[in-house]
Amino acid sequence: MKKSLLTLIIISSLISAASTEQITQYLSLSHSEQEVLAVEQVFDSMRQKQKSNESNESTSQTAIVYQEYLEEHLSSLELEEILALYRLPTMSRYTSEVKNFEINQEDMDAFLESLKEEPLSSEREELVDTIVKNIINEELQLNFYRSMMQRYQSRENNNSKEPTTREKRYVDAMRSAAKNHLLYGTQVFSMEEMKELKDSLSSAIFQKVKRVENEALIQIMNNYIKGVVSKPKKLSKSYIK
């Protein structure tokens, strides 16, 4: 009996919800707060186009709502796993040197032009293509795009499971931009590092966390479009501002 109780306690501790501290560490290591800021910018743009903002209050607390969603849908064990992943040397380099690196269009065009004269090895390009498929998941991108665009589309179009021509163009554009960004940013990565990066971004835990993040953004977006402001259940100084 005591053994069964101990087993239940251990299992319970393993599946317990992620803590605010773990979520904060994850956002810091992964730089994922940039995605939340991008959604807030979309909200601001939508609000500016509206004649009246009565049904849509301030979105300044979007980040807190987003983090609460992650807390509720990821376990403490999963957060420890994703934190360990982002602490790996190659993933650390990826987040600090590549993920949010900004390059102007002129430099990017010059870089892409140089690839015509000195193409990448087929192995490196295949690795980049695999990475792009993992960070730009078609299903997740379509779900987010449809959520963002539903205010402009009819219900009939929203109910269609097959991607429209416009939706396909959106996903292709996202993948193309991500590939160019990766090609530029990972120039100094060795082939071994590229393989490690591919394995990390293909892992089950990375894909699980990305899916939960996408669901959080979609829920916030859907509520906003319906005129329902997503409000935090609690306020904490540890959340990003």
C-alpha positions as CSV (number, residue, x, y, z in Angstrom):
1,M,0.0,0.0,0.0
2,K,2.8,2.4,1.0
3,K,4.6,1.5,-2.3
4,S,1.5,2.3,-4.4
5,L,1.1,5.6,-2.6
6,L,4.8,6.5,-3.2
7,T,4.4,5.6,-6.9
8,L,1.4,7.9,-7.1
9,I,3.3,10.8,-5.5
10,I,6.2,10.3,-7.9
11,I,3.9,10.2,-10.9
12,S,2.0,13.3,-9.7
13,S,5.2,15.2,-9.3
14,L,6.3,14.3,-12.8
15,I,3.0,15.5,-14.5
16,S,2.6,18.6,-12.3
17,A,2.0,21.8,-14.2
18,A,5.0,23.9,-15.2
19,S,5.8,26.7,-12.8
20,T,6.0,30.4,-13.6
21,E,9.7,30.4,-12.9
22,Q,10.2,27.6,-15.5
23,I,8.1,29.4,-18.1
24,T,10.1,32.6,-17.5
25,Q,13.4,30.7,-17.9
26,Y,12.1,29.1,-21.1
27,L,11.1,32.4,-22.6
28,S,14.5,33.9,-21.7
29,L,16.5,31.0,-23.2
30,S,14.3,30.6,-26.3
31,H,13.6,34.3,-27.0
32,S,10.1,33.2,-27.7
33,E,8.7,36.4,-26.3
34,Q,9.3,37.9,-29.8
35,E,6.3,35.9,-31.1
36,V,4.1,37.4,-28.4
37,L,5.3,40.9,-29.3
38,A,4.5,40.2,-32.9
39,V,0.9,39.3,-32.0
40,E,0.6,42.5,-29.9
41,Q,1.7,44.5,-33.0
42,V,-1.0,42.8,-35.1
43,F,-3.6,43.7,-32.4
44,D,-2.4,47.3,-32.4
45,S,-2.6,47.5,-36.1
46,M,-6.2,46.1,-36.0
47,R,-7.2,48.5,-33.3
48,Q,-5.9,51.5,-35.2
49,K,-8.1,50.6,-38.2
50,Q,-11.2,50.3,-36.1
51,K,-13.5,53.3,-35.7
52,S,-14.3,52.3,-32.1
53,N,-12.2,50.4,-29.6
54,E,-15.0,49.9,-27.1
55,S,-15.1,46.1,-27.6
56,N,-11.4,45.7,-27.6
57,E,-9.5,46.9,-24.5
58,S,-5.8,47.2,-24.1
59,T,-3.7,44.2,-25.2
60,S,-0.8,45.1,-22.9
61,Q,-1.4,41.9,-20.8
62,T,-1.2,39.5,-23.8
63,A,2.2,38.3,-22.7
64,I,0.8,37.3,-19.2
65,V,-2.1,35.4,-20.7
66,Y,0.2,33.7,-23.1
67,Q,2.5,32.5,-20.3
68,E,-0.4,31.3,-18.2
69,Y,-1.6,29.2,-21.1
70,L,1.9,27.6,-21.3
71,E,1.8,26.9,-17.6
72,E,-1.6,25.2,-17.9
73,H,-0.7,23.0,-20.9
74,L,2.9,22.0,-20.3
75,S,4.1,19.9,-17.4
76,S,7.0,20.6,-15.2
77,L,8.8,17.6,-16.6
78,E,8.3,18.9,-20.2
79,L,9.7,22.3,-19.2
80,E,12.8,20.7,-17.8
81,E,13.2,18.8,-21.0
82,I,12.9,21.9,-23.2
83,L,15.1,24.0,-20.9
84,A,17.8,21.3,-21.2
85,L,17.4,21.4,-25.0
86,Y,17.9,25.2,-25.2
87,R,21.0,24.9,-22.9
88,L,22.8,22.8,-25.4
89,P,25.7,24.8,-27.0
90,T,24.3,24.6,-30.5
91,M,20.8,25.6,-29.5
92,S,22.2,28.4,-27.4
93,R,24.1,29.7,-30.5
94,Y,21.0,29.4,-32.6
95,T,18.8,31.5,-30.3
96,S,21.5,34.1,-29.7
97,E,23.0,34.4,-33.2
98,V,20.4,33.3,-35.6
99,K,16.8,33.1,-34.4
100,N,16.2,36.8,-33.9
101,F,19.0,38.2,-36.0
102,E,18.0,41.1,-38.2
103,I,19.5,41.7,-41.6
104,N,18.5,44.4,-44.1
105,Q,17.1,43.4,-47.5
106,E,20.1,44.8,-49.4
107,D,22.6,42.6,-47.5
108,M,20.3,39.6,-47.9
109,D,19.9,40.1,-51.6
110,A,23.7,40.4,-51.9
111,F,24.1,37.2,-49.9
112,L,21.6,35.2,-52.0
113,E,23.3,36.5,-55.2
114,S,26.6,35.2,-53.9
115,L,25.1,31.7,-53.5
116,K,24.5,31.6,-57.3
117,E,28.3,31.8,-57.8
118,E,29.2,29.6,-54.9
119,P,26.3,27.3,-54.1
120,L,26.1,25.5,-50.8
121,S,26.8,21.8,-50.6
122,S,23.7,19.7,-51.1
123,E,24.1,18.2,-47.7
124,R,24.0,21.6,-45.9
125,E,21.0,22.8,-48.0
126,E,19.1,19.5,-47.2
127,L,19.7,20.1,-43.5
128,V,18.4,23.7,-43.8
129,D,15.3,22.5,-45.6
130,T,14.6,19.9,-42.9
131,I,15.1,22.6,-40.2
132,V,12.7,25.0,-42.0
133,K,10.0,22.2,-42.1
134,N,10.3,21.9,-38.4
135,I,10.2,25.6,-37.4
136,I,7.6,26.5,-40.1
137,N,5.1,23.7,-39.5
138,E,2.5,24.0,-42.3
139,E,-0.5,22.9,-40.1
140,L,0.4,25.4,-37.3
141,Q,1.0,28.2,-39.7
142,L,-2.3,27.6,-41.5
143,N,-4.2,27.5,-38.2
144,F,-2.6,30.8,-37.1
145,Y,-3.2,32.5,-40.5
146,R,-6.8,31.4,-40.6
147,S,-7.3,32.7,-37.1
148,M,-5.8,36.0,-38.0
149,M,-7.8,36.3,-41.2
150,Q,-11.2,35.0,-40.1
151,R,-12.6,38.5,-39.6
152,Y,-12.1,39.1,-43.4
153,Q,-13.4,35.7,-44.6
154,S,-16.7,34.0,-44.7
155,R,-17.6,31.1,-42.5
156,E,-17.7,28.8,-45.5
157,N,-14.1,29.6,-46.3
158,N,-13.0,29.2,-42.7
159,N,-14.6,25.7,-42.6
160,S,-12.5,24.5,-45.6
161,K,-9.7,22.2,-44.5
162,E,-7.9,22.4,-47.8
163,P,-5.5,25.5,-48.0
164,T,-6.5,28.2,-50.4
165,T,-4.1,29.6,-53.0
166,R,-3.6,32.6,-50.7
167,E,-2.9,30.4,-47.7
168,K,-0.4,28.4,-49.7
169,R,1.4,31.6,-50.7
170,Y,1.5,32.6,-47.1
171,V,3.1,29.4,-45.9
172,D,5.5,29.3,-48.9
173,A,6.6,32.9,-48.1
174,M,7.1,32.1,-44.5
175,R,9.3,29.1,-45.4
176,S,11.3,31.0,-48.0
177,A,12.0,33.8,-45.6
178,A,12.9,31.3,-42.8
179,K,15.3,29.5,-45.2
180,N,17.1,32.6,-46.4
181,H,17.4,33.7,-42.8
182,L,18.9,30.4,-41.8
183,L,21.2,30.2,-44.7
184,Y,22.6,33.6,-43.8
185,G,22.7,33.1,-40.0
186,T,24.2,29.6,-40.0
187,Q,27.1,30.4,-42.4
188,V,29.6,29.9,-39.6
189,F,28.0,26.7,-38.2
190,S,29.9,23.6,-38.9
191,M,28.2,20.6,-40.5
192,E,28.3,18.8,-37.2
193,E,26.5,21.8,-35.5
194,M,24.0,21.9,-38.3
195,K,23.2,18.2,-37.7
196,E,22.8,18.9,-34.0
197,L,20.5,21.8,-34.6
198,K,18.4,19.7,-37.0
199,D,18.0,17.0,-34.3
200,S,17.1,19.5,-31.6
201,L,14.4,21.2,-33.8
202,S,13.1,17.9,-34.9
203,S,12.7,16.5,-31.4
204,A,9.3,15.6,-30.0
205,I,9.6,18.1,-27.1
206,F,10.4,21.0,-29.4
207,Q,7.5,20.2,-31.6
208,K,5.2,19.8,-28.5
209,V,6.1,23.2,-27.1
210,K,5.7,24.9,-30.5
211,R,2.3,23.5,-30.8
212,V,1.2,24.7,-27.4
213,E,2.6,28.1,-28.1
214,N,0.7,28.2,-31.4
215,E,-2.5,27.2,-29.6
216,A,-2.0,30.0,-27.1
217,L,-1.6,32.6,-29.8
218,I,-4.6,31.3,-31.7
219,Q,-6.8,31.4,-28.6
220,I,-5.8,35.0,-27.8
221,M,-6.3,36.0,-31.4
222,N,-9.8,34.4,-31.6
223,N,-10.9,36.0,-28.4
224,Y,-9.7,39.4,-29.6
225,I,-11.5,39.1,-32.9
226,K,-14.7,38.2,-31.1
227,G,-14.3,41.3,-29.0
228,V,-13.3,39.3,-25.9
229,V,-10.2,40.5,-24.2
230,S,-8.0,37.7,-22.9
231,K,-7.3,38.7,-19.3
232,P,-4.7,37.1,-17.0
233,K,-5.9,35.0,-14.1
234,K,-3.2,36.4,-11.9
235,L,-0.6,39.1,-12.0
236,S,3.1,38.4,-11.2
237,K,6.2,40.5,-11.4
238,S,8.0,37.5,-12.9
239,Y,6.1,37.7,-16.1
240,I,7.7,39.5,-19.0
241,K,6.4,43.0,-19.6
